[in-house]
C-alpha cells in the first residue's frame, strides 16, 4: 500500500545536549510508509531559506552543505516521537476513511 503525508514540524538541531543552530527550524517533512509497512521513511524535508520566502528541498540526493543538513534533520525527525505519532495518526485516519 502506498501512503505518504506532509508533517509540519519544528526541528531543533541538538547534538549531545548542545543546540547546533541558534534557532529551531520550521520544516515540512514528507514521509511515506516503508516497504515493510511497519515504519516510515523520509522522502523530503522542506525548509525556508533564511531571509527569503523560498523553500529549500532536501532529500537523500542532496549534496554538499545541503547533504549535511539533510542528514542532521533526518536524524532529528527519526528520533522525534511527535512526528512518528503524527505520521501514524494520519495513516490510521486514511485507513478509516478508505474502509
Residue pairs with C-beta under 8 A, 6 or more apart in sequence:
1 33
1 37
2 32
2 33
3 32
3 33
3 91
3 94
4 30
4 31
4 32
4 33
4 43
5 30
5 31
5 87
5 90
5 91
5 94
6 28
6 29
6 30
6 31
7 28
7 29
7 30
7 31
7 83
7 86
7 87
7 90
8 26
8 27
8 28
9 26
9 27
9 28
9 29
9 77
9 80
9 82
9 83
9 86
10 24
10 25
10 26
10 27
11 24
11 25
11 26
11 27
11 73
11 76
11 77
11 80
12 19
12 21
12 24
12 25
12 76
13 19
13 20
13 21
13 25
13 72
13 73
13 76
14 20
14 76
15 72
20 72
25 47
25 73
26 47
26 48
27 45
27 46
27 47
27 73
28 45
28 46
28 55
29 42
29 44
29 45
29 46
29 77
29 83
30 42
30 43
30 44
30 45
30 46
31 40
31 41
31 42
31 43
31 77
31 83
31 87
32 40
32 41
32 43
33 39
33 40
33 41
33 91
34 40
34 41
40 84
40 87
42 74
42 77
42 78
43 59
44 57
44 58
44 59
45 57
45 58
45 59
45 70
45 73
45 74
45 77
46 55
46 56
46 57
46 58
47 55
47 56
47 58
47 69
47 73
48 54
48 55
48 56
49 55
49 56
56 66
58 66
58 69
58 70
58 73
59 70
60 70
62 69
62 70
77 83
